[in-house]
Amino acid sequence: MSDEFAVWPCNAEAVAVFEALADCWVHPPLGGDPIRIDRGEMLATLQMQGIEASRYPVLFRQLRLMQQAAKDEWAGR
């Protein structure tokens, strides 16, 4: 399996942020699949990547969609 994949230009910024958040998932205390991406880490990552605050709402929605898709994949749906 290749690590390369195509990304539409309109999603490139959100995908870059999502990849940067790969180690920021919150895990349940007793183990299992991750629950969500830590919101504080999400905000810090947006800021560290120099993204304008006016873009945060759109990116947050895109990140939540990718987060749910990842959770669905882990759940085998």
C-alpha positions in Angstrom: 0.0 0.0 0.0 1.3 3.4 -1.0 1.5 6.4 1.4 0.7 8.7 -1.5 -2.9 9.8 -2.3 -4.6 12.5 -4.3 -6.1 15.5 -2.6 -8.3 18.1 -4.2 -6.8 21.6 -3.9 -9.8 22.8 -1.9 -9.0 20.1 0.8 -5.2 20.4 0.8 -5.0 22.8 3.8 -7.3 20.6 5.9 -5.5 17.4 5.0 -2.1 19.0 6.0 -3.6 20.0 9.4 -5.2 16.6 9.8 -1.8 14.9 9.2 -0.1 17.2 11.6 -2.6 16.1 14.3 -1.9 12.4 13.8 -0.5 12.0 17.3 -3.1 14.3 19.0 -6.0 11.8 19.3 -7.7 11.3 22.7 -7.8 7.7 23.7 -10.3 6.1 26.2 -8.8 5.5 29.6 -9.2 1.7 29.4 -7.9 1.4 25.8 -9.6 1.0 22.5 -10.0 3.1 19.4 -9.4 6.9 19.7 -12.4 9.0 20.6 -11.5 12.4 19.0 -8.7 14.8 18.2 -7.9 17.1 21.1 -9.4 20.5 20.4 -6.6 22.4 22.1 -4.1 20.6 19.9 -6.2 21.4 16.9 -6.2 25.1 17.7 -2.5 25.1 18.5 -1.7 23.4 15.2 -3.8 25.8 13.2 -1.9 28.7 14.9 1.5 27.1 14.5 0.9 26.5 10.8 0.2 30.2 10.4 -3.4 29.8 9.2 -5.6 32.9 9.4 -8.2 32.8 12.2 -10.9 33.6 9.7 -10.3 30.1 8.1 -10.7 28.2 11.4 -14.5 27.6 11.2 -14.2 26.0 7.7 -11.1 24.0 8.6 -12.8 22.8 11.9 -15.7 21.4 9.9 -13.4 19.7 7.5 -11.3 18.2 10.3 -14.4 16.9 12.0 -15.5 15.2 8.8 -12.1 13.5 8.5 -12.1 12.6 12.2 -15.4 10.9 11.8 -14.3 9.1 8.6 -11.2 7.8 10.5 -13.4 6.6 13.4 -15.8 4.9 11.0 -12.8 3.1 9.4 -11.5 1.9 12.7 -14.9 0.7 13.6 -15.0 -1.3 10.4 -18.1 0.4 9.0 
